[in-house]
Amino acid sequence: MLMEARLLDKRREGIAECEANANIATAKRLFSMGLSVQDIAKATSLPFEQVEALQAEQ
């Protein structure tokens, strides 16, 4: 049972990481479309500070 719980936790972590990566990729595409940091943060549910950091990388 403990092993199953660990596997379930790892699966959830993997899904969360994939979702975060997808949101980052989406944010980068939205920057190329000219959207503001605020709009991108709203659209992707990423923290405002993280979106600002992504903008600085561009």
C-alpha positions as a printed Julia matrix, in Angstrom:
58×3 Matrix{Float64}:
  0.0    0.0     0.0
  2.83   2.41    0.86
  4.48   1.77   -2.5
  1.21   2.57   -4.3
  0.93   5.85   -2.39
  4.48   6.79   -3.39
  3.78   6.0    -7.02
  0.62   8.08   -6.9
  2.56  10.99   -5.4
  5.22  10.72   -8.12
  2.53  10.64  -10.78
  0.9   13.76   -9.35
  4.28  15.51   -9.24
  4.9   14.58  -12.86
  1.52  15.9   -13.95
  2.05  19.16  -12.06
  5.47  19.59  -13.66
  4.04  19.0   -17.15
  1.28  21.53  -16.52
  3.8   24.1   -15.3
  5.96  23.57  -18.38
  2.92  23.93  -20.63
  1.97  27.2   -18.91
  5.49  28.54  -19.38
  5.44  27.64  -23.07
  2.04  29.29  -23.42
  3.29  32.42  -21.67
  6.2   32.68  -24.11
  3.83  32.4   -27.07
  1.57  35.05  -25.58
  4.56  37.41  -25.22
  5.23  36.98  -28.93
  1.61  38.02  -29.53
  2.15  41.26  -27.6
  0.1   40.54  -24.48
  0.95  42.28  -21.21
  2.49  40.6   -18.2
 -0.78  40.98  -16.3
 -2.83  39.39  -19.07
 -0.4   36.51  -19.41
 -0.4   35.89  -15.66
 -4.2   35.74  -15.72
 -4.33  33.49  -18.77
 -1.76  30.99  -17.53
 -2.34  31.16  -13.75
  1.39  31.71  -13.33
  2.49  34.09  -10.59
  3.02  37.66  -11.81
  6.67  37.55  -10.69
  7.33  34.4   -12.69
  5.82  35.95  -15.81
  8.0   39.03  -15.31
 11.05  36.77  -15.07
 10.05  35.07  -18.3
  9.71  38.46  -19.96
 13.22  39.38  -18.84
 14.53  36.2   -20.49
 12.96  37.13  -23.83
